[in-house]
Amino acid sequence: MRRFSQRNSLVTLSEINITPLLDLAFVLLIIFVITTPLLEQGFDLNLAKGGATDAKVEKDNVRTVEIDARGNFLLDKKRLTAVQIEQQMVADFRKNPNLIVFIRADKDGKIEPFADVMNRCIRNGIVKFSFRTSPER
């Protein structure tokens, strides 16, 4: 009886099919492009008009406080109370004495939350502020 060798019938692939890998990469890219702006969104604020352009400031030296028209606070995109903001700012100021506070407040909101944040910072020795406005056109 004659044995048949299967060596002739085996075919080796010398190329890798990368089409599924590219499909996966494009799907992940689309997902990240769509979800990233949603994660970085703060309050939808109606800022006052005016102001000059800023000098260059290092990003590590800046903390941004946002105040909406109802008096809700965000510190660097995290919803906090005024007391929590004060505690965080004091801790950050101890680590970095060059700290600058950017305050973005809705122009239709009350002045009390704005003044509260400012007074809490001044009380703790944080005196560098920048009141954010939208540019005039």
C-alpha positions as CSV (number, residue, x, y, z in Angstrom):
1,M,0.0,0.0,0.0
2,R,1.2,3.4,-0.9
3,R,1.2,6.2,1.6
4,F,0.3,9.6,0.5
5,S,2.3,12.4,1.9
6,Q,0.3,15.5,2.9
7,R,3.3,17.7,2.6
8,N,2.3,18.8,-0.8
9,S,-1.2,19.7,0.2
10,L,-0.2,22.1,3.1
11,V,0.0,25.7,2.1
12,T,1.7,28.2,4.3
13,L,0.6,31.8,4.4
14,S,3.5,34.1,4.0
15,E,1.3,37.3,4.5
16,I,-0.8,38.4,7.4
17,N,-4.3,39.7,6.6
18,I,-4.4,43.1,8.3
19,T,-7.9,44.1,7.1
20,P,-9.6,43.1,10.4
21,L,-6.9,44.9,12.4
22,L,-7.4,48.1,10.4
23,D,-11.2,47.8,10.8
24,L,-10.7,47.6,14.6
25,A,-8.3,50.6,14.6
26,F,-10.8,52.8,12.7
27,V,-13.7,51.8,14.9
28,L,-11.7,52.7,18.0
29,L,-10.5,56.0,16.4
30,I,-14.1,56.9,15.7
31,I,-15.3,56.1,19.2
32,F,-12.5,58.2,20.8
33,V,-13.1,61.1,18.4
34,I,-16.8,61.1,19.3
35,T,-16.5,60.6,23.1
36,T,-13.5,62.9,23.9
37,P,-15.4,66.2,23.5
38,L,-18.2,64.9,25.7
39,L,-15.8,64.1,28.5
40,E,-14.2,67.6,28.5
41,Q,-17.4,69.6,28.6
42,G,-18.0,72.0,31.5
43,F,-20.9,74.4,32.0
44,D,-22.4,76.1,29.0
45,L,-21.6,79.6,30.2
46,N,-22.6,83.0,28.7
47,L,-19.4,85.0,29.4
48,A,-19.2,88.8,29.4
49,K,-17.7,90.4,26.4
50,G,-14.4,92.1,26.3
51,G,-10.9,91.8,27.7
52,A,-7.4,91.6,26.3
53,T,-5.5,88.5,25.3
54,D,-3.5,86.7,27.9
55,A,0.2,86.5,28.3
56,K,1.6,83.0,28.1
57,V,0.9,81.0,31.3
58,E,2.0,77.5,32.2
59,K,-0.9,75.1,32.3
60,D,0.4,73.6,35.6
61,N,0.0,77.0,37.3
62,V,-3.7,77.4,36.4
63,R,-6.9,76.3,38.2
64,T,-10.2,77.1,36.5
65,V,-13.3,77.7,38.5
66,E,-16.6,77.9,36.5
67,I,-19.8,79.3,38.0
68,D,-23.1,78.8,36.1
69,A,-26.1,81.1,36.3
70,R,-27.6,79.1,39.2
71,G,-24.5,79.3,41.3
72,N,-23.1,75.8,40.7
73,F,-19.3,75.4,40.8
74,L,-16.8,73.4,38.7
75,L,-13.2,73.2,39.6
76,D,-11.2,71.9,36.6
77,K,-14.3,70.1,35.2
78,K,-15.2,68.6,38.6
79,R,-18.5,69.6,40.4
80,L,-17.6,70.7,43.9
81,T,-19.0,73.0,46.6
82,A,-17.4,76.3,47.6
83,V,-15.9,74.7,50.7
84,Q,-14.4,71.8,48.7
85,I,-13.0,74.3,46.1
86,E,-11.4,76.3,48.9
87,Q,-9.8,73.1,50.4
88,Q,-8.5,72.0,47.0
89,M,-7.2,75.5,46.1
90,V,-5.3,75.8,49.4
91,A,-3.7,72.3,48.8
92,D,-2.8,73.3,45.3
93,F,-1.4,76.7,46.4
94,R,0.8,75.0,49.0
95,K,2.3,72.8,46.3
96,N,2.6,75.7,43.8
97,P,2.9,79.3,45.0
98,N,2.6,80.5,41.4
99,L,-1.0,79.4,41.2
100,I,-3.4,81.5,39.1
101,V,-7.1,81.2,39.4
102,F,-9.1,81.6,36.2
103,I,-12.8,82.4,37.1
104,R,-15.4,81.8,34.4
105,A,-18.7,83.1,35.6
106,D,-22.0,83.3,33.7
107,K,-22.8,87.0,33.1
108,D,-26.5,86.3,33.9
109,G,-25.7,84.8,37.3
110,K,-25.6,86.4,40.7
111,I,-22.5,88.0,42.0
112,E,-22.5,86.2,45.4
113,P,-21.0,82.9,44.2
114,F,-18.4,84.8,42.3
115,A,-17.5,86.9,45.3
116,D,-17.6,83.9,47.5
117,V,-14.9,82.1,45.5
118,M,-12.8,85.2,45.3
119,N,-13.0,85.9,49.0
120,R,-12.1,82.3,49.9
121,C,-9.0,82.5,47.8
122,I,-7.9,85.9,49.1
123,R,-8.5,84.7,52.7
124,N,-6.0,81.9,52.0
125,G,-3.3,84.1,50.3
126,I,-4.2,83.2,46.7
127,V,-4.3,86.6,45.0
128,K,-3.6,86.0,41.4
129,F,-6.9,86.0,39.4
130,S,-8.0,86.2,35.9
131,F,-11.6,86.9,35.1
132,R,-12.4,85.1,31.9
133,T,-14.5,86.8,29.2
134,S,-15.4,86.0,25.6
135,P,-13.5,88.0,23.0
136,E,-15.2,91.0,21.3
137,R,-15.7,90.6,17.6
